[in-house]
Each structure stands twice: as structure tokens, then as C-alpha cells.
Amino acid sequence: MTYMTVRDFFESVLKHVRLIAFLTALAIIACSAALYMTQKSTARVIIKYIGADAKDGYAENGEEIRPYEINSSAVIQKAVQQLGYDGVDTERLRRNITVSPLIPTSEEEKYDSWIENFADYENTEENMESPVYYEVTYTSAYGRDFAKNILNAVIKQYRIFYAENYTYISDITDLGGEIVQQYDYYETIELLNDKIESNITYLDNISTGDLNYRSIETGYSIDDLKDGYNNIKNHELAVAERSVLDSGASKNSSLLIDSLRNKISGAEQDSSLASQKAETNKGLMEVYSVKNEEYIWDDQNDSDRDQDDSVDYDGQVRGDVERDHVYEQNKSTYDQLMLDYVEFRTESENLLIDKTVYESAVKSFSSPTANSETNAEIESTLTTACDKYNELYALTETVIDDYNAFKSSRSIETESDVTVEDTQNDVFYYGVSVIVAIGLGIVLSIAIELILFRKKAEAKDEADDDYTEDENQDDDAYEEAVNEELTEDETVKEEEVEAGEAL
């Protein structure tokens, strides 16, 4: 049986230290590859709804807050577009985003106290304040930077989404896009004028309904943009429009006249339809007015009913009501009918004005006086107007993006920067792999030495057996030689005896 002393153990380890080092390096490389293939990173951030009614679960416009819209497809898609990641599976991203409410300890203790004491049957879970803090996490196998970028973009797009859908300020969808001079002169002027009017109206709603926001990135304010659009409208566009109408300049007068006549016909029909709607609303208003007078008469002559200060007995019923957690004045049915009537009448009259303008334009283009120089001048003026508009529109988009980000910060704030952590402990796995490699190297070293010791012992035993056998063979030969000598001596003696006897 082979034994190994402590000295032999350490000598075996030192003798095979290269093997142990090789196994350790191999384990580190294998662990790195495995971690690279299986490692996941989790990005997390905490947001807070800071609206006045957020603790009651309501947004600024009175609708219920829906924090789980953070991982909606609309928000994820915009986040991916913002980052410019093409070919990314948005549905997979959405599934890996989790939204968890963070309930304050005071609220949990208060509710536990209600349940424990059972003192008030009205105190239920519905009476608890709604959470305003939420933890948003995103787990990805594509690295720490990817996880952080995705979560940052998602939170930014959700804040804009929230501001656009749950506050009173309109969003960017009303902005007109860029314009190019691809139509006839008159049509280009008309299209550009409509876009400018739309953008001015949109910007005016922001400056009058909220504030004259100034962009940090561009330095332009909302009023600066409005002034820029008005400048284009009152200078380049006005000059081009006057030149076109005075000279009847066009790229193709026959096609343009046909288009204008179609617009005249459409405006006339739409005006007639709007006028009919207005008359219908007027008839409904008369019916409602009669019914309302009957209601007020009955209410005034009801001796059993107390007088209500919220009722205007000389006109329509009025009352200030709290609706959807927003204090606003109630709109009566008669009010709505009146507003619709005014809208239809206004639309009808505006369409008639458009019809007159188109008829005047047809007369101008029916007898044109423009020459090639006039056309070149008009094209140059329109090109300048379109270029200025497109530059201003690009500035407007940047300013509105900044404004939306600012607006969203007044509703949702981030309590911390996005942090990223790995779901697997690298140090632990590297440590385990190194320990296992060293242990395996020591075991192999001992096993190799034990095998060598055993072979040496077997060789020694075999050598001893051969030596013993040789000694035994020598003894047998010696004994045989002695026996042979004795036999010879005896034979000689016998021969001598026989010879003596013969004598």
C-alpha cells in the first residue's frame, strides 16, 4: 500500500504548479465567455407624479393616472425611434420593462392600524392615498449601456406622452410639416399660408394658455417663432401672392383654373350644408328655449322648493360643479346648441368668402399678363419664402421638443438618475471558477504523483522478486554441484572397494 506524506503532498503541488496555472487561466477564460453569453443588466429609475391631485390618483385634466402606460407600445416605439435603433423588437423590450408602485411606510402603517383596530368600517383600502412614486426597471442581455439608453429614452418619451394626453396644453401634432415648391405658384402660396396660420395658432395657444417659453438650446421663445412666421407671411408671401394675382402667372393656367373651379364648387356646396346645419340647430334652440321656460316657470311657482342661488331664473340654469376633480362651469344643452349654431354659421360665411376669392383668382388667370421675367421673379420669391419657412419650422420643432420636456417635468420628475446593475455577481463566479480550477489542479497533481509512486513501488517489488529468485537458483546449483561431487566420491570409493576385493 502506497502512502503520501505532507512533504510529498507539497512537493507534488510545487512540481505541477504549471498545470494548476494552466487550469486556472482556462477556467477564467471559460467563465468570461459564459458570463458574456448569459449576463443580464438591469437599469432602474424612480419617478414621481407631482400633480396636485396625484395622491388621489388623478392627472391634471381629471383623468385617472395610468402609470403602466410607461411600457405601452406607443411609448416604446417613440423611444426606439429617438435612439435610432433599427430592427429592435419593441414587443420584447415592452415585456422586459416593469413598473412597480412604491407605497410609503406611513400609508401601510395607517392601513394596518385600520384593519387591526377595526374602528371605522369606512376606512378601506380605497381610502388610502394613491402611490406617487414608481420604480421602473428594464432588464437586457445586450449590455449596461444599452439598458441605460433604453430606459432613459422610455422615461423621456413617457413624460412627453403624459404631458400631451393629461394636461391642458395642446401637443405638437398641429404643426405643419416642411414645404417644397412643387405645385403651381398660387397653390404653393395657399398651402404655405395655411401652414403658417396653423403654426401661429398653435404657438399662440401655448403662449396665452401657459407661458412664453424660451428654448435653452436655440434661444428662441414662442413669441419669437410667431414673429418669424408673421414676417414670412407679411413680406415674401404677400409679395409673391400680389405678383401672381396681378400678372396671372402660373405654370399651367388651364389646370390651375380647373382646380380653382372645383374649389369654388366645393366651397359653395360646403357652405350650403353648413347653413342647413345652422338652421337645424336654430330650430332645436327654439324648441329647447320653450321647454326651458316651462321648467323655470314650474320651478318659480313651486312653493315647496327652496330658492337655489345657482339657478338664474331670468335665463338658463347655471351652476358651478366639481367634475372630474376640476372646478369648471357646467355647460347647458342650450349653450352647446348655441355654440354649434355659431360654428356652422361662421363656417358657411367663411366658405362663401373663399368662393369669392377663388372666383377672383379665376379671372386673373383667365387673362394672364406675366412674362418669363415675372415668372422667374415669383419663383425666386417663393423659393426664399419656402427656405425661410423650412428653417423656422426646424427651429419650431426643437423649441417645441424643449417645451414638451419642460412641460412634462412639471407633472413627472425623476428622483434619481438611471442606475444599472448586473444580475449576476462577476466576482463570485470568477472566484468559484478559480477555486475549482486550483482544486482540480491539486487533485490531478496528487493523482499523478500517486500513480508514479505506485509504479515505482511495483518496479521495486519486481526487482526484489528477481533478486530472490536468482539467489534461490544459485543455492540449487551449489547444492546440485555438492551432491554431484559427493556422488563422484562415493563412486570412486565404491570402485576402490571393488578393486580391493578383486585383489
Disulfide bonds with the S-S distance in Angstrom:
none
